[in-house]
Amino acid sequence: MEQFIQLIITGIVLGSIYALVALGFVLIYKSTSVINFAQGEFLMLGAYICLQMVVGFHIPFWIAFFLTLIVCAIIGLLIERLFLRPMIGEPIISIIMLTIGLSSVIRSIIAIFWGTQTKVFPQIFSEKPIHITKHIGISEVYIYSIVFAAIFLGIFTLFFKYNRSGIAMRATADDQQAAMSMGISIKKVFALAWCIAAVVAAVGGILIGNINGINVSLSFYGLKVFPVVILGGLDSIGGAIIGGLIIGILENLCGGYLDPIIPGIKEVAPFIVLVFILMVKPYGLFGTEEIEKV
């Protein structure tokens, strides 16, 4: 039972980071109907930028953390302005292929500047676990990870519900033509969506980097988050949160109980779930079903 509870707690930590990164997928899809396959590279880029500031420029971690978010927001804005905006009105498949191309370019740039070897953050969080019970403990970095993920998820949830820009993004997602008729700038909404997607990915990358270290395989987390988005629903912010927690806990339980029997099952478990979701509920738990009438 103690092992089960420990796996659940660690799964919640991992799932909260997945939910945060999945939020970027959902934002871009809701606003532009495009799936951003470069989200994993945004995650990796944010982790490397923060590491460079801390190790290369000797900036204190917490200052570097928030500076990284600013830099990543600017990068997201530039990518939208230079590459995505000229594609407005083009076929969706062309834009999706563009995001795949962007992912390769960003990964190559990172490999050129920082190499492919694993790098680690200097010790920022205490290695001494905080004990919940006598036999169940949780690392300080895990506590900070779940707190930061919860804070950012809460901020963006309130942003979409009460802020004018957030409401404009929701209106654009529901009906772009109607939003334009109400005076909403679609281009500004698209730019804001890419900025936020880059920021939440950077937060996820920094948190994961402090737990596992950083290398070019970090971008794989963007692909691992995809089952989260499908489970919750491509256009559901709440679904991204719930889906992230479910996938995080499932992956951890598989790693704890099944990995010793079937090596590697932890890595493929989310994609097995993805296949079953697409077969049973293609729009996810909270996604909007679209029925085309001929």
Sequence and secondary structure as in RCSB ss.txt:
>XXXX:A:sequence
MEQFIQLIITGIVLGSIYALVALGFVLIYKSTSVINFAQGEFLMLGAYICLQMVVGFHIPFWIAFFLTLIVCAII
GLLIERLFLRPMIGEPIISIIMLTIGLSSVIRSIIAIFWGTQTKVFPQIFSEKPIHITKHIGISEVYIYSIVFAA
IFLGIFTLFFKYNRSGIAMRATADDQQAAMSMGISIKKVFALAWCIAAVVAAVGGILIGNINGINVSLSFYGLKV
FPVVILGGLDSIGGAIIGGLIIGILENLCGGYLDPIIPGIKEVAPFIVLVFILMVKPYGLFGTEEIEKV
>XXXX:A:secstr
 HHHHHHHHHHHHHHHHHHHHHHHHHHHHHHHS   TTHHHHHHHHHHHHHIIIIIS   HHHHHHHHHHHHHHH
HHHHIIIIIGGGTTS HHHHHHHHHHHHHHHHHHHHHHH SS B     S SS EESSSS EE HHHHHHHHHHH
HHHHHHHHHHHHSHHHHHHHHHHH HHHHHHTT  HHHHHHHHHHHHHHHHHHHHHHHHHHH B GGGGHHHHHT
HHHHHHH TT HHHHHHHHHHHHHHHHHIIIIITTTSTTHHHHHHHHHHHHHHHH TTTTT        
